[in-house]
Every structure is written in C-alpha cells, then in structure tokens.
Amino acid sequence: MRRIRIFVAYDGTDYCGWQIQPNGITIEEVLNNKLKKLTGEDIHVIGASRTDSGVHALGNVAVFDTESRIPPERMAYALNQKLPKDIVAVRSDEVPLDWHPRYQKQVTKTYEYHIYNASVPNPLKRRYSAFVSFPMDTEKMRRGAGWLVGEHDFVSFCNVRTNVEDTVRRIDGIDIEKSGADITIRVTGNGFLYNMVRIIAGTLIRVGRGFYAPEKVREILDAKKRTEAGVTAPPEGLVLVEIAYGGSDI
C-alpha cells in the first residue's frame, strides 16, 4: 500500500464545493470516481481544504491510498486523462502512509480574492471575480487590512456555524493590488476558519467603498462578534492559490 499526494487545480463554478454532498456533484466525488476507474480500487481522497460551493483552486492538496503500480510521479498524468477539463491534477508524489494534508505542523495557505471594480460588469470576469460597481479606495483597504496581520482571535470573521473551539489564527500578510479594474486581495496565513477569507474580503470592500473607516477593522476584530463584520463576499471571487508544507512535513 502506498499513499499518493496530488496537487489539484479546479474551476469550482459548477461544483457544490470539495466535500461530498447529497445535493450535487463535488470535486471530491469526481476524484474518487475517476481514481476508481484508473486503479480499479475504491478510492477515498482526503483533502487539505474543503472549499465551498463555487470556490476555485490552483493548489489544493489531497492524498489517497492505493495498491496501484502506476509510478507516483505519473499518477497525475494518468488521472488527467480521465478528469473533466475543469479539474486538473497538477502533480503527484508519494508520502508516508501516516501523512495527512490537514494535520501538519508547518503549513502556510495562500488565498486570493478577486474583485472587478467598474461601472458595468464584464461577462468574461463573472465566473472568477466579484463585481463591485462603486469606486473603491485600495489605500484605505490596505490600512484596514493591516489590523488583521498577526495572531488574533478571528471569531468576528468566521461563519456562525463554524464548529471549532479555537478561533485563533495567524495571518502572515495581506496584500491588495489594483490593475485597471481588477483588485486582488491576497491573504497568507497558517490556517483559516469557515468563510474567513470571504468575510475579510466583504469587510475590506466596505472599507474601500467608504462605509467603514480603516480603523473599524480593529474594532470588528476586538468585538469578537460576527455581526460586526461585513457580509460574506460571493464565492466566485475566491481562489485557493497554494498550500505549502515546510520543514519535515514534506
């Protein structure tokens, strides 16, 4: 038995998220089915990040156990022959049998939230960015985002249905870039709560539009109440860019 790790990219528009759901097709379900056809085994992948419905990824990570004789580094290539065009196995390798993508000590995750800020929508952007028609001040957004960098209790920035006891997370950096009508919020940290990045994005959008002063972000953080933060931004703007494992975590 071997444990294979795959790095997966996908357009999440037509899927009900990563995790298997009773109400629609998911990324996990497709991977399980295609790996079964490839190996002849009942495969159950374990994902590092269980992205929501409509959310995209360039570098999610998953593992599965197999007796297949396909070389680990060739598994991604073989799997891509069976996957639909909106899911791609970027690369694959072998890891120890006890290696778990969600329980490593040194993990850094990077997300991007994409905004199309113009007077009218661009139909070519609608699947991969949130549309905001009102002018936005990115400098104010940067100042507001600065209050979130570091280790904090982010309970104000997570969905009320989050079922975790510890809501402390560390954000290593938030960069906000503007190129023409495109605004990108890039967030890097050691882990994120349910809907955390989308709520951060929704809050910074309100800062950019002038509804909140930049200092309001610190007040929201200190309040420790979800109702104090902005709305959860739409899923289509969110991309899981990378999950990096450091040290002895492979």
C-alpha positions in Angstrom: 0.0 0.0 0.0 1.2 3.5 -0.9 -0.1 6.9 -0.1 -0.1 9.3 -3.1 -0.4 13.1 -2.8 -1.8 15.1 -5.6 -1.9 18.9 -6.1 -5.3 19.8 -7.6 -6.5 22.8 -9.5 -10.1 23.4 -10.4 -12.8 25.8 -11.6 -15.3 25.4 -8.8 -18.2 27.1 -10.7 -20.2 24.0 -11.5 -19.5 22.1 -8.3 -21.0 22.1 -4.8 -17.6 22.5 -3.2 -15.0 20.0 -2.3 -16.7 17.7 0.2 -19.2 15.1 -1.0 -22.8 16.5 -0.6 -26.2 14.9 -1.1 -27.4 17.8 -3.3 -24.9 18.0 -6.1 -21.6 16.9 -7.6 -18.4 17.8 -5.8 -14.6 17.8 -6.5 -14.0 15.0 -4.0 -16.7 12.9 -5.7 -15.2 13.3 -9.1 -11.7 12.5 -7.9 -12.9 9.3 -6.2 -14.8 8.1 -9.2 -12.0 8.8 -11.7 -9.4 7.3 -9.5 -11.5 4.2 -9.1 -11.7 3.9 -12.9 -7.9 4.4 -13.1 -6.9 1.9 -10.4 -9.8 -0.5 -10.1 -9.9 0.3 -6.4 -12.4 2.0 -4.1 -10.6 5.3 -3.6 -11.4 7.9 -1.0 -9.3 11.0 -1.2 -8.6 13.2 1.8 -8.4 16.9 1.0 -6.4 19.6 2.8 -9.0 22.3 2.2 -12.7 21.7 1.8 -13.5 24.6 -0.3 -17.1 25.9 -0.6 -19.5 25.7 -3.5 -18.3 27.9 -6.3 -14.8 28.5 -4.9 -11.8 27.8 -7.1 -8.3 26.4 -6.5 -4.9 26.4 -8.1 -3.2 24.3 -5.5 -5.4 22.3 -3.2 -3.8 19.1 -1.9 -5.2 15.6 -1.4 -4.0 12.1 -0.6 -5.3 8.6 -1.2 -4.1 5.1 -0.6 -3.6 2.6 -3.4 -2.0 -0.7 -4.4 -1.7 0.6 -8.0 1.7 0.1 -9.7 1.5 3.4 -11.5 4.6 5.4 -10.5 3.7 8.2 -8.1 5.0 11.0 -10.2 3.0 9.6 -13.2 -0.3 9.4 -11.3 -1.3 13.0 -12.0 -0.7 12.5 -15.8 -2.7 9.3 -15.8 -5.5 10.8 -13.8 -5.8 13.8 -16.1 -6.7 11.5 -19.0 -9.9 10.8 -17.1 -10.8 14.1 -15.4 -13.1 16.7 -16.8 -11.4 19.8 -18.2 -12.3 21.9 -15.2 -10.3 19.7 -12.8 -6.6 19.2 -13.2 -4.1 17.1 -11.2 -1.1 19.5 -11.3 1.5 17.0 -10.0 1.7 13.9 -7.7 4.2 12.2 -5.4 4.4 9.6 -2.7 4.3 10.5 1.0 4.4 8.3 4.2 1.3 6.3 5.0 0.6 8.4 8.1 1.0 11.8 6.3 -2.2 13.8 6.5 -2.8 17.0 4.5 -4.7 18.8 7.3 -2.5 17.8 10.3 1.0 19.0 9.6 2.8 21.4 11.9 4.3 23.8 9.3 1.6 24.8 6.8 1.1 28.1 5.0 -2.0 28.7 3.0 -2.5 31.5 0.4 -5.8 32.7 -0.9 -6.7 35.4 -3.4 -10.0 37.2 -3.6 -10.6 38.9 -6.9 -12.8 41.9 -7.5 -13.9 43.5 -10.7 -14.4 47.2 -9.9 -16.1 49.0 -12.8 -19.3 50.8 -13.7 -20.7 47.8 -15.6 -19.9 44.0 -15.3 -17.5 42.2 -17.6 -19.1 38.9 -18.7 -15.7 37.3 -19.1 -14.9 38.0 -15.4 -18.2 36.8 -13.9 -17.0 33.3 -13.0 -13.8 34.4 -11.3 -14.4 37.7 -9.6 -17.0 39.6 -7.6 -18.4 42.7 -9.3 -18.4 46.0 -7.4 -19.8 49.0 -9.4 -18.9 51.7 -6.9 -15.5 53.3 -6.7 -13.1 51.7 -4.1 -10.1 53.2 -2.3 -7.5 50.5 -2.2 -5.2 52.5 0.0 -7.8 52.6 2.7 -8.3 48.9 2.2 -4.6 48.3 2.8 -4.7 50.3 6.0 -7.7 48.4 7.2 -6.1 45.0 6.3 -3.1 45.9 8.4 -5.0 45.4 11.6 -5.6 41.8 10.7 -1.9 40.8 10.3 -0.6 38.7 13.2 -2.1 36.2 15.5 -5.6 37.1 16.6 -9.0 35.6 17.6 -10.8 35.8 14.3 -14.2 34.8 15.6 -15.7 38.1 14.1 -14.5 36.8 10.7 -16.0 33.3 10.6 -19.4 31.9 9.9 -21.6 31.5 13.0 -21.9 27.8 12.1 -18.2 27.2 12.5 -17.8 24.2 14.7 -14.3 24.7 16.2 -13.3 25.5 19.8 -10.1 27.5 18.9 -10.7 30.5 16.6 -7.2 31.9 16.9 -5.3 32.0 13.6 -2.2 33.7 12.3 -2.2 35.9 9.2 1.3 36.5 7.8 0.4 39.1 5.3 -2.4 40.7 3.3 -1.5 42.4 0.0 -4.0 44.4 -2.0 -3.2 45.1 -5.6 -5.1 47.1 -8.3 -4.5 46.8 -12.0 -7.1 48.7 -14.1 -10.5 47.5 -12.9 -9.1 44.4 -11.2 -8.5 44.3 -7.5 -6.8 41.3 -5.8 -6.7 40.7 -2.1 -4.0 38.1 -1.3 -4.1 36.6 2.2 -1.4 34.2 3.6 -1.6 32.5 6.9 -1.3 29.3 8.9 -5.0 28.4 8.6 -8.4 29.9 8.0 -11.8 29.5 9.6 -15.0 28.7 7.7 -15.7 31.6 5.3 -12.9 33.7 7.0 -11.3 35.0 3.8 -14.7 35.8 2.2 -15.8 37.7 5.3 -12.4 39.6 5.4 -13.0 40.4 1.7 -16.5 41.6 2.4 -15.3 43.8 5.2 -12.5 45.3 3.2 -14.9 46.0 0.3 -16.9 48.1 2.8 -13.7 49.9 3.8 -12.9 50.5 0.1 -16.4 51.9 -0.6 -16.2 54.3 2.5 -18.8 52.6 4.7 -16.1 51.7 7.2 -13.1 53.7 8.2 -9.9 51.6 8.1 -9.8 51.7 12.0 -13.2 50.0 12.0 -11.4 46.7 11.2 -9.6 46.7 14.5 -12.9 47.4 16.3 -14.5 44.4 14.5 -11.6 42.2 15.5 -11.8 43.3 19.1 -15.6 42.9 19.3 -15.5 39.2 18.7 -18.9 39.2 17.1 -19.7 38.0 13.6 -22.5 40.7 13.3 -19.9 43.5 13.5 -18.1 42.5 10.3 -19.1 42.9 6.6 -21.1 40.5 4.6 -19.6 37.2 3.3 -18.3 38.1 -0.2 -19.5 35.9 -3.1 -17.7 32.6 -3.6 -16.7 33.1 -7.3 -14.1 35.6 -6.3 -12.1 33.2 -4.1 -9.2 31.1 -5.2 -7.1 28.8 -3.0 -3.7 29.6 -4.6 -1.3 27.4 -2.6 -0.8 25.2 0.4 2.9 25.0 1.3 4.3 22.5 3.7 7.7 23.3 5.4 10.4 21.5 7.4 9.9 17.8 7.9 6.2 18.0 6.7 7.4 17.2 3.1 
